[in-house]
Amino acid sequence: MENLKSKTTKSRDEIPENFDSYETAAEFWDTHDVSDYLDLTEEVSDVKIKLKRKYFKIEPGITAKLSKKAREKGISTETLINLWLQEKLFESEKLE
């Protein structure tokens, strides 16, 4: 069984010790499959993520359209807004 495992295990890049930013971490994981690194993972509990919330007024007509589109995609309106804002910011940064 050990011999079979070593034959089916594919080579993998080392995970960087530290990532310079969230973007570099995202770039790494966009091109690597986490299932190739399961032996390096460990269960984590009691994780606390601090999110800063800022509220913006959105016109009612836009809100209704956003909610409809989010339902079609099976995600929350908040998630859809964040995804679209990230995409737009990424596009505008590429043009600068």
C-alpha positions as CSV (number, residue, x, y, z in Angstrom):
1,M,0.0,0.0,0.0
2,E,2.8,2.4,0.8
3,N,4.4,1.7,-2.5
4,L,1.2,2.5,-4.3
5,K,0.8,5.7,-2.4
6,S,4.2,7.0,-3.4
7,K,3.5,6.3,-7.0
8,T,0.2,8.2,-7.0
9,T,1.5,11.2,-5.0
10,K,2.2,14.0,-7.4
11,S,4.9,16.6,-6.8
12,R,3.8,19.9,-5.4
13,D,5.2,23.3,-4.8
14,E,6.1,24.3,-1.2
15,I,3.6,26.7,0.5
16,P,5.4,30.0,1.1
17,E,6.3,30.5,4.8
18,N,4.5,33.9,4.7
19,F,2.4,35.6,2.0
20,D,3.1,39.3,1.4
21,S,-0.6,40.1,1.1
22,Y,-4.0,38.5,0.7
23,E,-3.6,38.9,-3.0
24,T,-0.4,36.8,-3.2
25,A,-2.0,34.2,-1.0
26,A,-5.0,34.2,-3.4
27,E,-2.8,33.9,-6.4
28,F,-1.0,30.9,-4.9
29,W,-4.3,29.1,-4.0
30,D,-5.9,30.0,-7.4
31,T,-3.2,27.9,-9.0
32,H,-2.8,25.2,-6.4
33,D,-5.3,22.6,-5.2
34,V,-5.6,22.5,-1.4
35,S,-6.4,18.8,-1.6
36,D,-2.7,18.3,-2.6
37,Y,-1.7,19.7,0.8
38,L,-4.2,18.0,3.2
39,D,-1.3,16.3,5.0
40,L,-0.1,19.7,6.1
41,T,-3.4,20.9,7.4
42,E,-4.7,20.9,11.0
43,E,-8.0,21.6,12.5
44,V,-8.4,25.1,13.9
45,S,-11.0,26.1,16.4
46,D,-12.0,29.4,18.1
47,V,-11.3,31.5,15.0
48,K,-12.3,35.1,15.3
49,I,-12.5,37.3,12.2
50,K,-13.0,41.0,12.7
51,L,-14.9,42.6,9.9
52,K,-15.4,46.3,9.7
53,R,-18.8,47.2,8.4
54,K,-19.6,50.4,6.6
55,Y,-23.1,51.2,5.5
56,F,-23.9,52.9,2.2
57,K,-27.2,54.1,0.9
58,I,-28.3,52.4,-2.3
59,E,-31.3,53.5,-4.3
60,P,-34.3,51.2,-3.8
61,G,-34.5,50.2,-7.5
62,I,-30.8,49.1,-7.5
63,T,-31.4,47.2,-4.2
64,A,-34.3,45.3,-5.7
65,K,-32.2,44.4,-8.8
66,L,-29.2,43.3,-6.7
67,S,-31.4,41.1,-4.5
68,K,-33.0,39.5,-7.5
69,K,-29.6,38.8,-9.1
70,A,-28.2,37.4,-5.9
71,R,-31.2,35.0,-5.5
72,E,-30.6,33.8,-9.1
73,K,-26.9,33.1,-8.2
74,G,-27.9,31.5,-4.9
75,I,-25.8,33.9,-2.8
76,S,-26.6,36.7,-0.4
77,T,-27.0,40.2,-1.7
78,E,-24.1,41.3,0.5
79,T,-21.8,38.7,-1.0
80,L,-22.8,39.7,-4.6
81,I,-22.1,43.4,-3.8
82,N,-18.7,42.5,-2.4
83,L,-17.8,40.3,-5.3
84,W,-18.8,42.9,-7.8
85,L,-17.0,45.7,-6.0
86,Q,-13.8,43.6,-5.8
87,E,-14.0,42.8,-9.5
88,K,-14.5,46.5,-10.4
89,L,-11.6,47.6,-8.1
90,F,-9.4,44.9,-9.7
91,E,-10.3,46.1,-13.2
92,S,-9.6,49.8,-12.3
93,E,-6.3,48.9,-10.7
94,K,-5.2,47.1,-13.9
95,L,-5.9,50.3,-15.9
96,E,-3.8,52.5,-13.6
